[in-house]
């Protein structure tokens, strides 16, 4: 019965996002966001209930309800007020701010890492990926160059520097998501379709690594030191996939960044390109730190410890996803050369 109710809430979650995407008015978009919010709260509380889960769901509800109330208030004012340029510009900035707050982009990111910390990996994946689709689609309708520029730079700075001092893998993924959100907004600013391509790649990369974390029950950085007896293949896939998420060539994660970089060069935005690439290197640093710790600092393997990580039926599917994440750029390049 509980599984059926979770499936119903999941369908409502998807349905709410689709309403927002297909809405032809701000009021319809707001209604879709509310359906999406109210269906995600019960999903956050599934499984083991503890104080952290309850705190995360309360934080998420209060933040999203605050953003929704400001959005609705702004929509009503837009319908009532006169058509003045400075008022319309103010309303546009207010709507953008509320949508960025819903997404967790800097400087409205204060709730995102704390909420991620109390969620399961599957719910965290939904928060990092699916919950961003509807607000990002609405943001793409109202692009303000100067406001976007500030948000992009702040998102990349906070996403890069915020993950340096973290010991929680969920918070690490949260700050990585903030950094990737900066890249998506940068892609959106120059091309209407490019941000969607970037998001699809980010969705795939996040899903492949989060499913692996979930399968291995990894939540904190110090648990990685217990991996000295893990299957070497799984270690290889796990940490190369992290580098792919960071955008290191020649992995698949470099392809969307490559497309954005090419677009920035064509539009002559070299200063923004320089900042974004330098800050992305910092995110690669804390991914490399995790890889270094398992391969170099703690590599004791006992012959009497027989652990077979391939017994799980889901592991084959997860490792297949990780393989495409690592080798995807080479496969795409090979197909391009053949065609």
Rosetta blueprint (number, residue, H / E / L):
1 X L
2 X H
3 X H
4 X H
5 X H
6 X H
7 X H
8 X H
9 X H
10 X H
11 X H
12 X H
13 X H
14 X H
15 X H
16 X H
17 X H
18 X H
19 X H
20 X H
21 X H
22 X H
23 X L
24 X L
25 X L
26 X H
27 X H
28 X H
29 X H
30 X H
31 X H
32 X H
33 X H
34 X H
35 X H
36 X H
37 X H
38 X H
39 X H
40 X H
41 X H
42 X H
43 X H
44 X H
45 X L
46 X L
47 X L
48 X L
49 X L
50 X L
51 X H
52 X H
53 X H
54 X H
55 X H
56 X H
57 X H
58 X H
59 X H
60 X H
61 X H
62 X H
63 X H
64 X H
65 X H
66 X H
67 X H
68 X H
69 X H
70 X H
71 X H
72 X H
73 X H
74 X H
75 X H
76 X H
77 X H
78 X H
79 X H
80 X H
81 X L
82 X L
83 X L
84 X L
85 X H
86 X H
87 X H
88 X H
89 X H
90 X H
91 X H
92 X H
93 X H
94 X H
95 X H
96 X H
97 X H
98 X H
99 X H
100 X H
101 X H
102 X H
103 X H
104 X L
105 X L
106 X L
107 X L
108 X L
109 X L
110 X L
111 X L
112 X H
113 X H
114 X H
115 X H
116 X H
117 X H
118 X L
119 X L
120 X L
121 X H
122 X H
123 X H
124 X H
125 X H
126 X H
127 X H
128 X H
129 X L
130 X H
131 X H
132 X H
133 X H
134 X H
135 X H
136 X H
137 X H
138 X H
139 X H
140 X L
141 X L
142 X L
143 X L
144 X L
145 X H
146 X H
147 X H
148 X H
149 X H
150 X H
151 X H
152 X H
153 X H
154 X H
155 X H
156 X H
157 X H
158 X H
159 X H
160 X H
161 X H
162 X H
163 X L
164 X L
165 X L
166 X L
167 X L
168 X E
169 X H
170 X H
171 X H
172 X H
173 X H
174 X H
175 X H
176 X H
177 X H
178 X H
179 X H
180 X H
181 X H
182 X H
183 X H
184 X H
185 X H
186 X H
187 X H
188 X H
189 X H
190 X H
191 X L
192 X L
193 X L
194 X H
195 X H
196 X H
197 X H
198 X H
199 X H
200 X H
201 X H
202 X H
203 X H
204 X H
205 X H
206 X H
207 X H
208 X H
209 X H
210 X H
211 X H
212 X H
213 X H
214 X H
215 X H
216 X H
217 X L
218 X L
219 X L
220 X E
221 X H
222 X H
223 X H
224 X H
225 X H
226 X H
227 X H
228 X H
229 X H
230 X L
231 X L
232 X H
233 X H
234 X H
235 X H
236 X H
237 X H
238 X H
239 X H
240 X H
241 X H
242 X H
243 X H
244 X H
245 X H
246 X H
247 X L
248 X L
249 X L
250 X L
251 X L
252 X L
253 X H
254 X H
255 X H
256 X H
257 X H
258 X H
259 X H
260 X H
261 X H
262 X H
263 X H
264 X H
265 X H
266 X H
267 X L
268 X L
269 X L
270 X H
271 X H
272 X H
273 X H
274 X H
275 X H
276 X H
277 X H
278 X H
279 X H
280 X H
281 X H
282 X H
283 X H
284 X H
285 X H
286 X H
287 X H
288 X H
289 X H
290 X H
291 X H
292 X H
293 X H
294 X H
295 X H
296 X H
297 X H
298 X L
299 X L
300 X L
301 X L
302 X L
303 X L
304 X L
305 X L
306 X L
307 X L
308 X L
309 X L
310 X L
311 X L
312 X L
313 X H
314 X H
315 X H
316 X H
317 X H
318 X H
319 X H
320 X H
321 X H
322 X H
323 X H
324 X H
325 X H
326 X H
327 X H
328 X H
329 X H
330 X H
331 X H
332 X H
333 X H
334 X H
335 X H
336 X H
337 X H
338 X H
339 X L
